[in-house]
Amino acid sequence: MMAMATPPELLELQTLLDAADGRLEQRVVCEVDLSGATLPVHVLTLGNPDPQVPAVGFFGGVHGLERIGAEVVLAYLRSIVGRLRWDLGLSHQLERMRMVFMPLVNPGGLAQGTRANPNGVDLMRNAPVECREHNVPFLLGGQRLSAALPWYRGAAGAPMQPEAQALCDVVEQELASHAFALSIDCHSGFGLADRLWFPFAHTARPIEHLPELHAFSDLLDESLVHHRYLCEPQSRQYLAHGDLWDHLYLRALGRGATLLPLTLEMGSWLWVKKNPKQFFSRHGLFNPLIEHRQQRALRRHVALLDFVTRAVFSHGRWLPPASERAQQRERALQRWYRRPPGGARPIASA
């Protein structure tokens, strides 16, 4: 059998490593066997590893079909590599923060053009987190019936898939080990708008760090002029089993760390609306196929990732002090939990 071609995103990552000339720390956290080829899962780090400084993480390619997510993370990494040679401001930032990149979490899915990994498992439904509420959507919320159906969680009681476990290990070692960390995981495919989702997905209850996330959302509105991101808990849209970021947030909370996980969900329905022919392409349902639309998406979202880096570096200037957390929490509850999404019943706030 002929070996499957290496995904172009993996080749670009190697090009970026070469261009960094040793200024990026790189390691392979797991390997995926596919059609006679071995595809590595890389993590790249730079900056100060001291747990007392803040850390920021960028993840892409969890769903192999959503290539634009990996491309956004690679585009931002390319910008960082290009600036390492001359940008004194970036050098100053890196003395006082940690940056983590995992652009291609699911290289086997990228190579195959599938949402799942080569074992047919949806990595974003693979964590040991169960939704105990009754309105989890059939299939979409995660299922254990068959890998031949979408959103397969894997067998009950089985270890997490190697790629999912590698992501969890990186987050726990490189982000949750810091006193403050924020991550952004880049996806596409839901709706007409670009959304920034935060946990929970397995319950409609608010998370402990709701005041901090509301303060971040305010900062986004004040600082990224004319942005079009809708910041909200994922539970406003649907509930799901096995969410990796719910799992990682709960583990970080248990160890007393502040980890704020965000998921960028690029609204790919807009690309289909503007170019209806994409409806007949599985790839086109999740990615901009026209070149100028892809470049526009990269420019817009790379600006968001740079904003996130600056926000993490300056987190002490905008995180609410203890005296303001109750007020921020009340504003967040009013904004996200007491107003029904799309006319549905209100979500419980406790």
Helices and strands as residue ranges (DSSP letters): H 8-20, E 25-34, E 37-47, E 55-60, H 67-84, H 88-95, E 98-102, H 107-112, G 123-125, H 162-174, E 180-188, E 194-198, H 210-223, E 229-233, G 234-236, H 244-254, E 258-266, H 269-274, G 276-280, H 291-313, G 315-317, G 322-324, H 325-332, I 333-337, G 341-343
